[in-house]
Amino acid sequence: MATYKVTVATGDMVEAGTNNTISITLVGSYGESRQTTVSFLFLPGKEKSLSVHCGQDLGPIVLIRLHKWRVFLEDAWFCKDVRVTAPNGTLYRFPCYQWLEGVTTVEVREGSGKKLVDDKLQILKEHRHRELAERQEAYRWKNFAQGWPRCLNVDSISELDSNIQFSCIRAKNFTGFLIFQGASHFLSGFLLRRSSWSSLDEMRTVFSRTQGRDIGGCLLCCPLPFL
């Protein structure tokens, strides 16, 4: 009997948690575990720990499968990462950082960066092929107009997967920053100016008055400008 200690972390953004059921399967170079339920409730910024019991040593853990299913209402979940400690004390990290929506299974590889030639196991080669096919399906291109650069083959941003869309937090912060910048330039007379600048020093005077307010704007309108 081999026992693996598993810790599943939920992202700390708004609505990252879920009340849907999440379970996990560990996949090693010698075999895989049975599907084990992690929890029925996840809160933002919190971690869940559990033990996964296997009839034999799985060897090095190369990937995990996260299974999400619902009984009644859909409730998306943002998984931050998963950490697995083997019986011999080896720690494996699986960075996820993505939304799981609907009834789905997501495979996450172990966090150490590897190239295609490093994939010796057949299960890793198959995973890489599936991942490539999913990316090709998600990022399909079309010609917007003759002579223009190609663009994504979607009619609306809402058609994109949540993990591809610009996050709500970023969008709100970006919009807030634009509004503040516009208001700053309006109050400084920059937007209503009808004549040319008389000198470079005059331009410096206008922008030096807004520079201090811009910093405040980043803090007030965009408390998390780099999320």
DAQUIPE-V650811 format. One record per residue. N is the residue number from 1. RES is the residue in one letter. OMEGA is omega in degrees with one decimal (none if undefined). NEAR is the number of other ideal C-beta (glycine too) atoms within 12 Angstrom. Layout:
BEGIN
n->N res->RES omega->OMEGA near->NEAR
n->N res->RES omega->OMEGA near->NEAR
END
This chain:
BEGIN
n->1 res->M omega->177.5 near->13
n->2 res->A omega->-178.6 near->24
n->3 res->T omega->179.8 near->22
n->4 res->Y omega->176.9 near->39
n->5 res->K omega->-175.3 near->25
n->6 res->V omega->175.6 near->37
n->7 res->T omega->-178.5 near->28
n->8 res->V omega->-177.1 near->39
n->9 res->A omega->176.2 near->31
n->10 res->T omega->178.1 near->35
n->11 res->G omega->-175.2 near->32
n->12 res->D omega->178.3 near->20
n->13 res->M omega->-178.0 near->24
n->14 res->V omega->177.0 near->18
n->15 res->E omega->178.1 near->23
n->16 res->A omega->-178.4 near->29
n->17 res->G omega->-179.6 near->31
n->18 res->T omega->172.0 near->35
n->19 res->N omega->173.6 near->22
n->20 res->N omega->-178.4 near->30
n->21 res->T omega->178.0 near->26
n->22 res->I omega->175.6 near->41
n->23 res->S omega->-173.6 near->30
n->24 res->I omega->173.3 near->41
n->25 res->T omega->177.6 near->33
n->26 res->L omega->-179.6 near->46
n->27 res->V omega->179.2 near->37
n->28 res->G omega->-178.9 near->30
n->29 res->S omega->179.8 near->22
n->30 res->Y omega->-177.5 near->20
n->31 res->G omega->-179.6 near->21
n->32 res->E omega->-179.1 near->28
n->33 res->S omega->171.6 near->33
n->34 res->R omega->178.3 near->20
n->35 res->Q omega->-175.3 near->22
n->36 res->T omega->179.9 near->28
n->37 res->T omega->177.8 near->23
n->38 res->V omega->-178.5 near->35
n->39 res->S omega->175.6 near->27
n->40 res->F omega->-178.4 near->21
n->41 res->L omega->177.4 near->18
n->42 res->F omega->178.3 near->32
n->43 res->L omega->-179.2 near->22
n->44 res->P omega->176.4 near->20
n->45 res->G omega->-176.8 near->17
n->46 res->K omega->178.7 near->21
n->47 res->E omega->175.4 near->23
n->48 res->K omega->179.5 near->31
n->49 res->S omega->179.0 near->19
n->50 res->L omega->176.4 near->25
n->51 res->S omega->176.7 near->22
n->52 res->V omega->-177.1 near->36
n->53 res->H omega->-178.9 near->19
n->54 res->C omega->179.6 near->28
n->55 res->G omega->-179.3 near->14
n->56 res->Q omega->175.7 near->18
n->57 res->D omega->-178.2 near->23
n->58 res->L omega->-175.1 near->33
n->59 res->G omega->177.1 near->24
n->60 res->P omega->179.8 near->24
n->61 res->I omega->-173.9 near->44
n->62 res->V omega->175.3 near->35
n->63 res->L omega->176.4 near->40
n->64 res->I omega->173.1 near->42
n->65 res->R omega->174.8 near->34
n->66 res->L omega->-178.2 near->42
n->67 res->H omega->178.1 near->28
n->68 res->K omega->175.3 near->36
n->69 res->W omega->-175.0 near->24
n->70 res->R omega->175.9 near->21
n->71 res->V omega->-177.9 near->13
n->72 res->F omega->-172.9 near->10
n->73 res->L omega->176.1 near->10
n->74 res->E omega->178.9 near->18
n->75 res->D omega->-175.6 near->26
n->76 res->A omega->-177.4 near->30
n->77 res->W omega->176.4 near->42
n->78 res->F omega->179.3 near->37
n->79 res->C omega->177.7 near->41
n->80 res->K omega->177.8 near->31
n->81 res->D omega->178.3 near->26
n->82 res->V omega->177.1 near->42
n->83 res->R omega->-178.1 near->31
n->84 res->V omega->176.8 near->40
n->85 res->T omega->-178.7 near->23
n->86 res->A omega->178.8 near->27
n->87 res->P omega->-179.4 near->23
n->88 res->N omega->177.5 near->16
n->89 res->G omega->179.1 near->10
n->90 res->T omega->-179.0 near->19
n->91 res->L omega->177.0 near->22
n->92 res->Y omega->-178.7 near->33
n->93 res->R omega->-178.9 near->24
n->94 res->F omega->178.0 near->34
n->95 res->P omega->-176.8 near->20
n->96 res->C omega->176.8 near->33
n->97 res->Y omega->177.2 near->22
n->98 res->Q omega->178.1 near->29
n->99 res->W omega->171.1 near->32
n->100 res->L omega->-175.9 near->41
n->101 res->E omega->178.3 near->24
n->102 res->G omega->175.2 near->20
n->103 res->V omega->-171.3 near->18
n->104 res->T omega->172.7 near->27
n->105 res->T omega->-178.8 near->22
n->106 res->V omega->176.7 near->34
n->107 res->E omega->-178.8 near->31
n->108 res->V omega->179.4 near->34
n->109 res->R omega->175.7 near->31
n->110 res->E omega->-165.5 near->33
n->111 res->G omega->-179.7 near->21
n->112 res->S omega->-177.0 near->17
n->113 res->G omega->179.9 near->10
n->114 res->K omega->177.9 near->18
n->115 res->K omega->-179.3 near->10
n->116 res->L omega->-177.8 near->14
n->117 res->V omega->179.8 near->9
n->118 res->D omega->-178.3 near->15
n->119 res->D omega->179.7 near->21
n->120 res->K omega->-178.2 near->14
n->121 res->L omega->-179.8 near->24
n->122 res->Q omega->-178.0 near->13
n->123 res->I omega->177.3 near->26
n->124 res->L omega->177.0 near->28
n->125 res->K omega->179.0 near->20
n->126 res->E omega->178.7 near->18
n->127 res->H omega->-179.9 near->26
n->128 res->R omega->178.7 near->24
n->129 res->H omega->178.4 near->17
n->130 res->R omega->180.0 near->20
n->131 res->E omega->178.3 near->21
n->132 res->L omega->179.2 near->15
n->133 res->A omega->179.1 near->13
n->134 res->E omega->178.4 near->20
n->135 res->R omega->179.3 near->15
n->136 res->Q omega->177.7 near->13
n->137 res->E omega->-177.6 near->15
n->138 res->A omega->-177.1 near->20
n->139 res->Y omega->175.0 near->19
n->140 res->R omega->-173.2 near->17
n->141 res->W omega->176.7 near->15
n->142 res->K omega->176.4 near->14
n->143 res->N omega->179.1 near->13
n->144 res->F omega->178.0 near->14
n->145 res->A omega->-178.5 near->9
n->146 res->Q omega->178.5 near->7
n->147 res->G omega->179.2 near->7
n->148 res->W omega->175.1 near->10
n->149 res->P omega->179.2 near->11
n->150 res->R omega->-179.0 near->14
n->151 res->C omega->-179.9 near->15
n->152 res->L omega->-177.5 near->20
n->153 res->N omega->175.7 near->17
n->154 res->V omega->178.8 near->18
n->155 res->D omega->-177.9 near->11
n->156 res->S omega->177.8 near->9
n->157 res->I omega->-178.6 near->16
n->158 res->S omega->178.6 near->11
n->159 res->E omega->-178.5 near->14
n->160 res->L omega->174.6 near->19
n->161 res->D omega->-177.2 near->23
n->162 res->S omega->-179.1 near->24
n->163 res->N omega->178.2 near->23
n->164 res->I omega->-177.2 near->20
n->165 res->Q omega->172.9 near->21
n->166 res->F omega->-174.6 near->17
n->167 res->S omega->179.1 near->25
n->168 res->C omega->-178.6 near->20
n->169 res->I omega->179.6 near->24
n->170 res->R omega->-178.0 near->18
n->171 res->A omega->-179.7 near->17
n->172 res->K omega->179.5 near->21
n->173 res->N omega->-179.8 near->25
n->174 res->F omega->178.6 near->22
n->175 res->T omega->179.2 near->18
n->176 res->G omega->179.5 near->23
n->177 res->F omega->178.6 near->28
n->178 res->L omega->179.3 near->19
n->179 res->I omega->-179.3 near->18
n->180 res->F omega->179.2 near->26
n->181 res->Q omega->179.0 near->27
n->182 res->G omega->178.5 near->20
n->183 res->A omega->179.9 near->21
n->184 res->S omega->-179.6 near->29
n->185 res->H omega->177.3 near->23
n->186 res->F omega->-178.6 near->17
n->187 res->L omega->-179.8 near->17
n->188 res->S omega->178.4 near->24
n->189 res->G omega->-176.3 near->19
n->190 res->F omega->-174.4 near->21
n->191 res->L omega->-177.2 near->15
n->192 res->L omega->-176.0 near->12
n->193 res->R omega->-178.0 near->15
n->194 res->R omega->-178.8 near->8
n->195 res->S omega->-179.6 near->8
n->196 res->S omega->175.1 near->9
n->197 res->W omega->179.5 near->16
n->198 res->S omega->179.9 near->11
n->199 res->S omega->177.2 near->10
n->200 res->L omega->178.8 near->11
n->201 res->D omega->178.5 near->11
n->202 res->E omega->177.0 near->18
n->203 res->M omega->178.5 near->18
n->204 res->R omega->-179.4 near->13
n->205 res->T omega->-179.9 near->17
n->206 res->V omega->-174.5 near->25
n->207 res->F omega->176.3 near->21
n->208 res->S omega->177.8 near->15
n->209 res->R omega->-178.0 near->18
n->210 res->T omega->-174.9 near->26
n->211 res->Q omega->-179.9 near->18
n->212 res->G omega->-179.8 near->14
n->213 res->R omega->178.5 near->24
n->214 res->D omega->179.5 near->25
n->215 res->I omega->176.9 near->17
n->216 res->G omega->179.3 near->18
n->217 res->G omega->178.6 near->26
n->218 res->C omega->-176.9 near->22
n->219 res->L omega->-176.6 near->17
n->220 res->L omega->-177.1 near->19
n->221 res->C omega->-175.2 near->25
n->222 res->C omega->-178.3 near->26
n->223 res->P omega->-180.0 near->16
n->224 res->L omega->-172.4 near->22
n->225 res->P omega->-175.2 near->22
n->226 res->F omega->177.6 near->12
n->227 res->L omega->none near->18
END
